[in-house]
Amino acid sequence: MMMRRSKGMTLGVLTVLVIGVLVALWVAFGGGRDGAPTETAAAGAATTTAPPEAAPTDAPAAAPPDAPTATAAPTLEPTATLAPTAEPTAEPEPPARSAAEGEIYVDASAAQGTLNPLARGLTWGPLWPLSLDMTPLIEDLRLGVISFPGGEYGDTTDLQTIAIDRFIEFSRQLEGEPLIHVRLPNSTPEKAVAMLNYTNKEKGYGVKYWAIGNEPNLYAPKYTDVPWDAAYFAAEWRRFALAMKEADPSILLVGPEVTQFAGVTGITRSDELAAIEWMRTFLEVNGDLVDIVSIHRYPFPVDNFTETTAAMLLANPPEWDEKIIPDLRALMVETVGRELPIAVTEINSHWNRAQRQEASPDTLVNAIWWGDVFMRMARAGVDLVAYWSMTSRDDQGTWGIVGKYGSRPTYYTFALYSRFGDDLVYAEAAGSDAAGPESATSALAAWRDDGALTVMLSNRGDESETFTLVVENLPAAAAGAQVAEVWRLDAEHKGTAVEGDLPQLGGEITLPPRSLTLLVLR
């Protein structure tokens, strides 16, 4: 794995050790919630899927409507903030042509916008400590946003100042951009402002990104003291937002954090229909205050009785560019009159603690699914993404890209994208007739800061696909560029370099089944 920086391991280990001890003491002496995450089935069982009601209270909360709800996870200098797109991204430049049948086609001069560095993000919190052994792996990832404190934790706990200090120190160690959730239920705007003032005025951390509450469309069954419907939430969010903006006008507010928004068109499931109305009401009331519109999404399992198959999961990614993102943008225009930046602040394939299944979060299938979904988010111009989650023990659920002692397959998806560029250009994969009416292969291309052209290819299919690799309109500075590196994640490669002959421009490239392949051209 290529390191982005040279760092003394002793210092890194001591820093994380101090963080772990202090946070553990904070939780033990009243800073955290009572109790530990509920244990899953005994280790070694073939399947350890806990029923939703047994999920830890800081786990993703996105169960289908007919199932019980699974409730969802000191620096001395101010943060160097990576600002989101302030206005809708400029129209992509048209390519010279489209891909011909059987081609992977890249127009290296047809700019398609910029991949926001904040999109390579993760969630993290006090109940999900990162082990010393796993810290160097996360440090390598060129992370974007780090969302804290993760899941429902921030809505059930008043964060102590030591937790803020440790989080900022941890974010700096990982070179990530902090996003902090303030508590909404059983809290007040004054408490939110006190946390904001401590963070940005007293300590000078300069945290730019703030969210108010977590998955409010799941509040009603848990908080019965007030009528937590869409209108009440929108009004409460506004009270908090006005107070926070008055205290620090420089911050950017992320909201509404509605879960299971799956688009507007063709929606039939009751929780997904409800999410539309929660989003619509929020935008109508707060479209003038919110800076970045955020959603959560956990598409599987579809109910408490159906185990997700690989075919089901790998058929899912098109929902992002066919429905979710375009429908959300259309809803913004309808309610607010303009588009706003988009954030996906929690996402994973599963809302429950499925593991050791055919397509659970701890599988290669999940890693390929995420690689393809991220590709579509990048093309759609999503500004901020926080995958759930950075780390988790098996007994907490295998959502984390690393566990206590080792990495999970989706870690290598992040590793491949850490080598990918930011300045997007046109790329398309057009399958042959043999591949069926819709190819299982997707393509994304971008220029890197070092002048390399990177091309990410996903094959969601069960069979290998062979294409002709075509790259046109290279600028003069890159004239004569050829494929210099091939990196792959599949059944035989864990995000590692592929040995052997390199594909040639104008020649054939074969993509293994269920794979991600990164080409680096110089």
C-alpha positions, 0 to 999 in steps of 0.5 A: 500500500502506497503511503501518503506520508512518512510518519513515526510509528511510535508517535502514532501508536502513543497518540491513538493509545492516549485517545483510546484511554481517555475516551474509555474513561469518559464513557465509563464515568458517565460521558456515554450511554449505559450499557454496551452494544448487544451481543450477536450470536456466538462466534463461529456461527454460519450466520449471525444476523440479529433481529432489528430490535437486538441491534446496538442503539448506535447502529443504522436505523433504517428497517423496512416499515413492516419490521421492528425498527433497527435503530442506527454511528486537542489540535492546536490549529483551526481546521483547513476546511474543504468547502462543498460546491456552493452552486450546482456543478457546471454542465459537463462538457460533451464528449467527442463521441459515445462508446462503441459497442464493446468499448471502454471509452475515455475522452480525456478532454471532456471535463465532467466536474470535480470529485469533492475530496469530502466524498471519501468519508466515514463515520466514527464515534466513541462506541466504535474505537479504532484499534492500534493495529488498524490505525495505519490502514485508515491513515493510508486512505486519504479520507474526506469527511469524518462524521461524529459521533455516529448513529443515534449516539449523538441524539441520546448523549450530551457530548462532553468537551473531552470527546470533542477534543479527542475527536478533533485530534483523531481527525487531524491524525487521519487528515480528515474533515470533521462533521459534528452532530448536535443533539436534537431530542431532549436538548435545546438550541442553547446547548447546541450553541454552547458546544459550537462555541466551545469548539470554534471560539474557545478552542479555535478548531474551526469545524465547518460542518454541523448536523442537527439530529439523526434520522428524525423520521424514526423519532416518533416511536422512541421519543413520545413527549412531543409530536415528532412528525415532519412539521414539528421536526422542521420547526425544531431544526429551524430553531437550532439552526438560527441559533447556531448560525447567529453564533457562528455564521461561517458554519455550514449546516447539513440536514435533514439526515432523513433515512431511507430516501430512495427517490420520488418516482416509482416508490411503493414501500411505506417508509420510503414514501414517508421519507419523501414527505419528510424531505419535502416538508424540511425543504419547504421550511428550511430551504433558506437555512440548510447548506447541504441536503443530507440523506441516509440509505440502507437498501437491504434487507428488504424485510426481516425474512429475506436474506440478501443475495449477491444478485439482489445487491449487485442489481442495486447501484443504478438506483443512485443515478436513475432515481435517488440523486436526480429525484432529490435535485428535482425536489429541491428545485420544486420546493426551494427553487434551486439545487443545493449540495448533496450529502449522503451522511450514512450509507451501507448495504444493510441496516441490520447486523447481517454477517457471513452471508452471501452479500452481507457487509463483510463480503467481496460482493459488498465491496464491489457494490460500494465501488459501483455506488460510489462511482455513480455518486461521483458522476452525479456530483454528490459533495459529501459522503460518510460510509457507515462505518470506519470500524466495528467489532463482529459482535457490533455488526460488520459495517466497519471497513476494518474490524478489531484485528483485520480489514474487511473487503470494502476497505480495499474499495476505499484503498483503490479510490485513494489512488483515484483522481479528482478532476473527472472526465468522460468515461463510458463502458458499452457492453457487447451484445453477448453481455445483454442489453445492459452491461454490468460494467461501469467506468469513471475517469479522472486526472490526478494532481500528479498528471496521471489519468486514472480510470476506475472500472467495475464489473458487477456481473458473474462473468468476465467481460472483455472490452477494447480500451480507447482513450482519446483527446489526451492533452499535449502534456500527456501525449503518448500516455499508456497504462502504467499500473493496474490495481484490482479488487476481486477474488484473487486481489485485495486492492493490489497491483496486477502482475503481467502484461499491461493492457494497451490503448486500442487493445483488449482488457478483460475484467474479471467477474465481481471486480474493481479495476483501477488503471493508471495512465502516464 
